Amino acid sequence: MQIPWRTTPDVFAQILRRYRVEQDSVTDVQAAWGPFAEFMQVEIDGIDPTADSDADGFIVQWGRHSWNDGRLSLTFTRQLAIADIGDHDDPYRQPELWQLDLEMVFDDEADLIDLDQLDVTPLHAVAAQRADPTGFKFPPVGPLRAEALADTRAQAHRHAPIRSAWSALPTSSGLSFECVC
């Protein structure tokens, strides 16, 4: 069963709550990964069929950003290419890319300091062109996506700062859903 693309934040929030994880007060990154992996298996209606295999994917992102006062963050993202937006008669129309992010923010701790120094910080679509283990991945819903999620988690845990963030206590968290292009 597919869900309408506009309801994805609500559906993800419901899945988080079912796992006893509150979107605005994540206290366990590992506990948030389970609902994210489940949410990534939900089929979404409204995905642009012309975007081929790049219409629905995920990324694990990290870094420091101005919108959270330069504090370290770890983000689980689902990216969608949406079909039903814009002028369908425009021959140059491109699908809009929307991202649903669960961002978890951390205070600086010794184990986390190098998180923003890792060479694998895929924060932009350009990262899809690199061979980063946590870069954008677009496998179809089902076993291939489950395998890609497991591989991404394993790859992320090979980096000590990310592994530390996975077990650190976030100071804040939040769910956002916005157009990124």
Accessible surface in RSA format (square Angstrom, percent):
REM  Atomic radii and reference values for relative SASA: ProtOr
REM  Chains: A
REM  Algorithm: Lee & Richards
REM  Probe-radius: 1.40
REM  Slices: 20
REM RES _ NUM      All-atoms   Total-Side   Main-Chain    Non-polar    All polar
REM                ABS   REL    ABS   REL    ABS   REL    ABS   REL    ABS   REL
RES MET A   1   211.76 109.7 142.84  94.5  68.92 164.1 119.05 101.2  92.71 122.8
RES GLN A   2    91.81  51.3  73.20  53.5  18.61  44.3  18.94  40.3  72.87  55.3
RES ILE A   3    22.36  12.7  22.01  16.4   0.35   0.8  22.36  16.1   0.00   0.0
RES PRO A   4    78.38  57.1  77.03  70.2   1.35   4.9  78.38  64.7   0.00   0.0
RES TRP A   5     7.87   3.2   7.87   3.8   0.00   0.0   6.77   3.6   1.10   1.8
RES ARG A   6   153.12  64.3 136.78  69.7  16.34  38.9  56.33  77.0  96.79  58.7
RES THR A   7    47.32  33.7  46.97  47.6   0.35   0.8  46.54  62.5   0.78   1.2
RES THR A   8     0.25   0.2   0.25   0.3   0.00   0.0   0.25   0.3   0.00   0.0
RES PRO A   9    30.87  22.5  29.89  27.2   0.98   3.6  30.20  24.9   0.67   4.2
RES ASP A  10    90.33  63.3  88.25  87.8   2.08   4.9  19.47  45.8  70.86  70.7
RES VAL A  11    27.79  18.3  27.79  25.2   0.00   0.0  27.79  24.1   0.00   0.0
RES PHE A  12     1.93   1.0   1.93   1.2   0.00   0.0   1.93   1.2   0.00   0.0
RES ALA A  13     9.77   9.0   9.31  14.4   0.47   1.1   9.35  13.2   0.42   1.1
RES GLN A  14   100.81  56.4  95.62  69.9   5.20  12.4  22.72  48.4  78.09  59.2
RES ILE A  15     8.38   4.8   8.38   6.2   0.00   0.0   8.38   6.0   0.00   0.0
RES LEU A  16     0.42   0.2   0.42   0.3   0.00   0.0   0.42   0.3   0.00   0.0
RES ARG A  17   119.11  50.0 106.63  54.4  12.48  29.7  41.13  56.2  77.98  47.3
RES ARG A  18   149.08  62.6 117.65  60.0  31.42  74.8  75.69 103.4  73.39  44.5
RES TYR A  19    95.82  44.7  73.02  41.5  22.80  59.3  56.79  42.7  39.03  48.1
RES ARG A  20   219.05  92.0 187.06  95.4  31.99  76.2  68.38  93.5 150.67  91.3
RES VAL A  21    10.52   6.9   7.29   6.6   3.22   7.8  10.48   9.1   0.04   0.1
RES GLU A  22    88.47  50.8  85.21  64.5   3.26   7.8  40.75  78.8  47.71  39.0
RES GLN A  23    51.58  28.8  49.97  36.5   1.61   3.8   9.60  20.4  41.98  31.8
RES ASP A  24    98.00  68.7  80.71  80.3  17.30  40.9  32.23  75.9  65.77  65.6
RES SER A  25    64.88  54.8  53.32  71.2  11.56  26.6  44.05  93.8  20.83  29.2
RES VAL A  26     3.77   2.5   0.07   0.1   3.71   8.9   0.67   0.6   3.10   8.4
RES THR A  27    96.09  68.3  81.48  82.6  14.61  34.8  51.76  69.5  44.33  67.0
RES ASP A  28    67.18  47.1  62.77  62.5   4.41  10.4  20.00  47.1  47.18  47.1
RES VAL A  29     0.38   0.2   0.00   0.0   0.38   0.9   0.00   0.0   0.38   1.0
RES GLN A  30    76.46  42.8  73.95  54.0   2.51   6.0  45.52  96.9  30.94  23.5
RES ALA A  31    37.67  34.6  25.04  38.6  12.63  28.7  36.55  51.5   1.12   3.0
RES ALA A  32     0.00   0.0   0.00   0.0   0.00   0.0   0.00   0.0   0.00   0.0
RES TRP A  33    15.45   6.2  15.45   7.5   0.00   0.0   7.96   4.2   7.49  12.2
RES GLY A  34    25.96  32.0   0.00   N/A  25.96  32.0  23.81  65.3   2.16   4.8
RES PRO A  35     0.00   0.0   0.00   0.0   0.00   0.0   0.00   0.0   0.00   0.0
RES PHE A  36     1.47   0.7   1.47   0.9   0.00   0.0   1.47   0.9   0.00   0.0
RES ALA A  37    26.06  24.0  24.49  37.8   1.57   3.6  24.88  35.0   1.18   3.1
RES GLU A  38    58.00  33.3  49.67  37.6   8.33  19.8  34.07  65.9  23.93  19.5
RES PHE A  39     0.80   0.4   0.80   0.5   0.00   0.0   0.80   0.5   0.00   0.0
RES MET A  40     0.00   0.0   0.00   0.0   0.00   0.0   0.00   0.0   0.00   0.0
RES GLN A  41    57.19  32.0  44.60  32.6  12.59  30.0  39.67  84.4  17.52  13.3
RES VAL A  42    29.65  19.5  24.59  22.3   5.06  12.2  29.65  25.8   0.00   0.0
RES GLU A  43    78.92  45.3  76.10  57.6   2.81   6.7  17.71  34.2  61.21  50.0
RES ILE A  44     8.60   4.9   0.00   0.0   8.60  20.7   0.00   0.0   8.60  23.3
RES ASP A  45    77.56  54.3  75.77  75.4   1.79   4.2   7.36  17.3  70.20  70.0
RES GLY A  46    20.33  25.1   0.00   N/A  20.33  25.1  16.11  44.2   4.22   9.5
RES ILE A  47    38.41  21.9  25.07  18.7  13.34  32.1  25.07  18.1  13.34  36.2
RES ASP A  48     1.90   1.3   1.44   1.4   0.47   1.1   0.00   0.0   1.90   1.9
RES PRO A  49   109.94  80.1  82.80  75.5  27.14  98.7  94.42  78.0  15.52  96.4
RES THR A  50   105.87  75.3  80.77  81.9  25.10  59.8  77.87 104.6  28.00  42.3
RES ALA A  51    22.35  20.6   6.25   9.6  16.10  36.6  17.02  24.0   5.33  14.1
RES ASP A  52   119.00  83.4  94.92  94.5  24.08  56.9  36.15  85.1  82.85  82.6
RES SER A  53    79.88  67.5  64.19  85.7  15.69  36.1  49.21 104.8  30.67  43.0
RES ASP A  54    81.94  57.4  78.09  77.7   3.85   9.1  18.95  44.6  62.99  62.8
RES ALA A  55     6.34   5.8   6.02   9.3   0.32   0.7   6.13   8.6   0.21   0.6
RES ASP A  56    19.67  13.8  16.65  16.6   3.02   7.1  11.05  26.0   8.62   8.6
RES GLY A  57     0.00   0.0   0.00   N/A   0.00   0.0   0.00   0.0   0.00   0.0
RES PHE A  58     0.36   0.2   0.36   0.2   0.00   0.0   0.36   0.2   0.00   0.0
RES ILE A  59     0.14   0.1   0.00   0.0   0.14   0.3   0.14   0.1   0.00   0.0
RES VAL A  60     0.03   0.0   0.03   0.0   0.00   0.0   0.03   0.0   0.00   0.0
RES GLN A  61    18.94  10.6  18.93  13.8   0.01   0.0   3.18   6.8  15.76  12.0
RES TRP A  62     0.56   0.2   0.02   0.0   0.53   1.3   0.56   0.3   0.00   0.0
RES GLY A  63     2.66   3.3   0.00   N/A   2.66   3.3   2.66   7.3   0.00   0.0
RES ARG A  64    83.22  34.9  59.45  30.3  23.77  56.6  35.69  48.8  47.54  28.8
RES HIS A  65    24.17  13.2  17.63  12.3   6.54  16.7  10.39  10.7  13.78  16.0
RES SER A  66   103.12  87.1  74.02  98.8  29.10  67.0  55.31 117.8  47.81  67.0
RES TRP A  67   178.52  71.6 138.29  66.9  40.22  94.4 143.83  76.7  34.69  56.3
RES ASN A  68    11.99   8.3   7.06   6.8   4.92  11.9  11.99  28.9   0.00   0.0
RES ASP A  69   127.59  89.4  97.06  96.6  30.53  72.2  30.83  72.6  96.76  96.5
RES GLY A  70    29.27  36.1   0.00   N/A  29.27  36.1  23.42  64.3   5.85  13.1
RES ARG A  71    75.32  31.6  74.35  37.9   0.97   2.3  34.90  47.7  40.43  24.5
RES LEU A  72     0.00   0.0   0.00   0.0   0.00   0.0   0.00   0.0   0.00   0.0
RES SER A  73     0.11   0.1   0.11   0.2   0.00   0.0   0.00   0.0   0.11   0.2
RES LEU A  74     0.00   0.0   0.00   0.0   0.00   0.0   0.00   0.0   0.00   0.0
RES THR A  75    10.37   7.4  10.37  10.5   0.00   0.0   5.15   6.9   5.22   7.9
RES PHE A  76     0.32   0.2   0.00   0.0   0.32   0.8   0.00   0.0   0.32   0.9
RES THR A  77     0.00   0.0   0.00   0.0   0.00   0.0   0.00   0.0   0.00   0.0
RES ARG A  78     0.41   0.2   0.38   0.2   0.03   0.1   0.38   0.5   0.03   0.0
RES GLN A  79    11.95   6.7  11.95   8.7   0.00   0.0   0.71   1.5  11.24   8.5
RES LEU A  80     0.99   0.6   0.89   0.6   0.10   0.3   0.99   0.7   0.00   0.0
RES ALA A  81     1.48   1.4   1.15   1.8   0.33   0.7   1.15   1.6   0.33   0.9
RES ILE A  82     0.00   0.0   0.00   0.0   0.00   0.0   0.00   0.0   0.00   0.0
RES ALA A  83    16.69  15.3  16.69  25.7   0.00   0.0  16.69  23.5   0.00   0.0
RES ASP A  84    81.66  57.2  60.67  60.4  20.99  49.6  31.84  74.9  49.81  49.7
RES ILE A  85    31.30  17.8  26.62  19.8   4.68  11.3  29.90  21.5   1.40   3.8
RES GLY A  86    53.54  66.0   0.00   N/A  53.54  66.0  32.17  88.3  21.37  47.9
RES ASP A  87    88.20  61.8  73.93  73.6  14.27  33.8  37.41  88.0  50.79  50.7
RES HIS A  88   112.40  61.4  83.18  57.8  29.21  74.7  65.41  67.4  46.99  54.7
RES ASP A  89   131.12  91.8 105.44 104.9  25.68  60.7  32.90  77.4  98.21  97.9
RES ASP A  90    58.85  41.2  48.69  48.5  10.16  24.0  11.94  28.1  46.91  46.8
RES PRO A  91   118.88  86.6  76.77  70.0  42.11 153.1  90.05  74.3  28.83 179.2
RES TYR A  92   181.35  84.7 167.74  95.4  13.61  35.4 123.61  92.9  57.74  71.2
RES ARG A  93    60.93  25.6  38.40  19.6  22.53  53.6  16.30  22.3  44.63  27.0
RES GLN A  94   136.94  76.6 122.80  89.7  14.15  33.7  50.19 106.8  86.76  65.8
RES PRO A  95    25.52  18.6  20.36  18.6   5.16  18.8  20.36  16.8   5.16  32.1
RES GLU A  96    51.00  29.3  50.64  38.3   0.36   0.9  15.05  29.1  35.95  29.4
RES LEU A  97    44.35  24.7  44.35  31.7   0.00   0.0  44.35  31.1   0.00   0.0
RES TRP A  98    44.86  18.0  44.86  21.7   0.00   0.0  44.86  23.9   0.00   0.0
RES GLN A  99    21.49  12.0  21.49  15.7   0.00   0.0   0.00   0.0  21.49  16.3
RES LEU A 100     3.26   1.8   1.47   1.0   1.80   4.5   1.47   1.0   1.80   4.8
RES ASP A 101    20.33  14.2  20.33  20.2   0.00   0.0   2.51   5.9  17.83  17.8
RES LEU A 102     0.11   0.1   0.00   0.0   0.11   0.3   0.00   0.0   0.11   0.3
RES GLU A 103    32.40  18.6  32.11  24.3   0.29   0.7  10.75  20.8  21.65  17.7
RES MET A 104     0.00   0.0   0.00   0.0   0.00   0.0   0.00   0.0   0.00   0.0
RES VAL A 105     6.81   4.5   6.81   6.2   0.00   0.0   6.81   5.9   0.00   0.0
RES PHE A 106     0.28   0.1   0.25   0.2   0.03   0.1   0.25   0.2   0.03   0.1
RES ASP A 107    69.39  48.6  67.66  67.3   1.74   4.1  24.42  57.5  44.97  44.8
RES ASP A 108    83.08  58.2  55.15  54.9  27.93  66.1  21.50  50.6  61.58  61.4
RES GLU A 109    81.62  46.9  73.82  55.9   7.79  18.6  34.17  66.1  47.45  38.7
RES ALA A 110    96.81  89.0  64.57  99.6  32.25  73.4  70.13  98.8  26.68  70.7
RES ASP A 111    99.74  69.9  85.18  84.8  14.55  34.4  16.22  38.2  83.52  83.3
RES LEU A 112     0.51   0.3   0.51   0.4   0.00   0.0   0.51   0.4   0.00   0.0
RES ILE A 113    75.41  42.9  74.65  55.6   0.75   1.8  74.65  53.8   0.75   2.0
RES ASP A 114    83.36  58.4  82.65  82.3   0.71   1.7  14.61  34.4  68.74  68.6
RES LEU A 115     0.00   0.0   0.00   0.0   0.00   0.0   0.00   0.0   0.00   0.0
RES ASP A 116    40.14  28.1  20.28  20.2  19.85  46.9   6.69  15.8  33.44  33.4
RES GLN A 117   131.98  73.8 103.41  75.6  28.57  68.0  36.15  76.9  95.83  72.7
RES LEU A 118    37.69  21.0  27.68  19.8  10.01  25.2  30.42  21.4   7.27  19.6
RES ASP A 119   128.18  89.8 113.76 113.2  14.41  34.1  42.24  99.4  85.94  85.7
RES VAL A 120    18.74  12.3  18.74  17.0   0.00   0.0  18.74  16.3   0.00   0.0
RES THR A 121    32.66  23.2  22.59  22.9  10.07  24.0  21.50  28.9  11.16  16.9
RES PRO A 122     0.16   0.1   0.00   0.0   0.16   0.6   0.16   0.1   0.00   0.0
RES LEU A 123    55.21  30.8  36.44  26.1  18.78  47.2  36.45  25.6  18.76  50.5
RES HIS A 124   130.24  71.2 124.12  86.3   6.12  15.7  87.18  89.8  43.06  50.1
RES ALA A 125    65.28  60.0  54.57  84.2  10.71  24.4  54.87  77.3  10.41  27.6
RES VAL A 126   108.60  71.5 105.31  95.3   3.29   7.9 108.52  94.3   0.08   0.2
RES ALA A 127     3.67   3.4   1.82   2.8   1.85   4.2   2.28   3.2   1.39   3.7
RES ALA A 128    48.31  44.4  22.00  33.9  26.31  59.9  23.65  33.3  24.66  65.3
RES GLN A 129   155.14  86.8 120.96  88.4  34.18  81.4  44.41  94.5 110.73  84.0
RES ARG A 130   105.00  44.1  86.60  44.1  18.40  43.8  50.40  68.9  54.60  33.1
RES ALA A 131   107.04  98.4  67.53 104.2  39.51  89.9  80.14 112.9  26.90  71.3
RES ASP A 132    22.29  15.6  11.80  11.7  10.49  24.8   0.86   2.0  21.43  21.4
RES PRO A 133    31.52  23.0  21.90  20.0   9.62  35.0  31.52  26.0   0.00   0.0
RES THR A 134     0.13   0.1   0.02   0.0   0.10   0.2   0.02   0.0   0.10   0.2
RES GLY A 135     5.08   6.3   0.00   N/A   5.08   6.3   4.61  12.7   0.47   1.1
RES PHE A 136    23.66  11.8   5.57   3.4  18.09  47.1   5.57   3.4  18.09  51.8
RES LYS A 137    42.49  20.7  37.98  23.3   4.52  10.8  38.16  34.3   4.33   4.6
RES PHE A 138    39.60  19.8  23.71  14.7  15.89  41.4  25.46  15.4  14.15  40.5
RES PRO A 139    24.43  17.8  16.58  15.1   7.85  28.5  23.22  19.2   1.21   7.5
RES PRO A 140    81.84  59.6  72.16  65.8   9.68  35.2  81.71  67.5   0.13   0.8
RES VAL A 141    47.01  30.9  22.95  20.8  24.06  58.0  22.95  19.9  24.06  65.3
RES GLY A 142    20.64  25.5   0.00   N/A  20.64  25.5  20.64  56.6   0.00   0.0
RES PRO A 143   117.89  85.9 107.24  97.8  10.64  38.7 113.83  94.0   4.06  25.2
RES LEU A 144   106.46  59.3 103.11  73.8   3.35   8.4 103.14  72.4   3.32   8.9
RES ARG A 145     2.38   1.0   2.38   1.2   0.00   0.0   0.00   0.0   2.38   1.4
RES ALA A 146    49.77  45.8  42.85  66.1   6.93  15.8  45.05  63.4   4.72  12.5
RES GLU A 147   119.22  68.4 111.19  84.1   8.03  19.1  42.25  81.7  76.97  62.8
RES ALA A 148    15.93  14.6  11.16  17.2   4.77  10.8  15.83  22.3   0.10   0.3
RES LEU A 149     5.18   2.9   5.18   3.7   0.00   0.0   5.18   3.6   0.00   0.0
RES ALA A 150    63.29  58.2  51.39  79.3  11.90  27.1  58.10  81.8   5.19  13.8
RES ASP A 151    63.58  44.5  58.09  57.8   5.49  13.0  20.64  48.6  42.94  42.8
RES THR A 152     0.35   0.3   0.35   0.4   0.00   0.0   0.35   0.5   0.00   0.0
RES ARG A 153    76.61  32.2  76.61  39.1   0.00   0.0  14.48  19.8  62.14  37.7
RES ALA A 154    44.67  41.1  36.42  56.2   8.25  18.8  41.84  58.9   2.83   7.5
RES GLN A 155    44.67  25.0  44.57  32.6   0.11   0.3   0.44   0.9  44.23  33.5
RES ALA A 156     0.00   0.0   0.00   0.0   0.00   0.0   0.00   0.0   0.00   0.0
RES HIS A 157    35.76  19.5  32.19  22.4   3.57   9.1  28.17  29.0   7.60   8.8
RES ARG A 158   154.30  64.8 123.44  62.9  30.86  73.5  58.11  79.4  96.19  58.3
RES HIS A 159    46.51  25.4  43.03  29.9   3.48   8.9  33.44  34.5  13.07  15.2
RES ALA A 160    53.71  49.4  48.95  75.5   4.76  10.8  49.09  69.1   4.62  12.2
RES PRO A 161    14.93  10.9  14.73  13.4   0.20   0.7  14.82  12.2   0.11   0.7
RES ILE A 162     0.00   0.0   0.00   0.0   0.00   0.0   0.00   0.0   0.00   0.0
RES ARG A 163   110.05  46.2 108.32  55.2   1.74   4.1  44.64  61.0  65.41  39.6
RES SER A 164    26.28  22.2  19.66  26.2   6.62  15.3   7.93  16.9  18.35  25.7
RES ALA A 165     0.00   0.0   0.00   0.0   0.00   0.0   0.00   0.0   0.00   0.0
RES TRP A 166     7.46   3.0   5.26   2.5   2.20   5.2   5.40   2.9   2.06   3.3
RES SER A 167   100.14  84.6  62.48  83.4  37.66  86.8  50.82 108.2  49.32  69.1
RES ALA A 168    14.30  13.2   2.90   4.5  11.40  25.9  12.25  17.2   2.06   5.5
RES LEU A 169   112.59  62.7 103.28  73.9   9.31  23.4 104.54  73.4   8.06  21.7
RES PRO A 170     9.27   6.8   0.00   0.0   9.27  33.7   0.00   0.0   9.27  57.6
RES THR A 171    66.84  47.5  30.86  31.3  35.98  85.8  37.21  50.0  29.63  44.8
RES SER A 172    44.08  37.2  38.05  50.8   6.03  13.9  38.85  82.7   5.23   7.3
RES SER A 173    16.72  14.1   0.00   0.0  16.72  38.5   3.76   8.0  12.95  18.1
RES GLY A 174    23.31  28.7   0.00   N/A  23.31  28.7  20.23  55.5   3.08   6.9
RES LEU A 175    34.72  19.3   5.85   4.2  28.87  72.6   6.18   4.3  28.54  76.8
RES SER A 176    51.66  43.7  44.67  59.6   6.99  16.1  42.00  89.4   9.66  13.5
RES PHE A 177    45.21  22.6  19.06  11.8  26.14  68.0  19.06  11.6  26.14  74.8
RES GLU A 178    94.64  54.3  92.99  70.3   1.65   3.9  22.23  43.0  72.41  59.1
RES CYS A 179    47.07  35.6  24.07  26.8  23.00  54.1  18.27  46.3  28.80  31.1
RES VAL A 180    66.82  44.0  31.18  28.2  35.65  85.9  39.57  34.4  27.26  73.9
RES CYS A 181    96.72  73.2  43.52  48.5  53.19 125.0  68.11 172.6  28.61  30.8
END  Absolute sums over single chains surface
CHAIN  1 A     9130.0       7305.2       1824.8       4928.9       4201.2
END  Absolute sums over all chains
TOTAL          9130.0       7305.2       1824.8       4928.9       4201.2
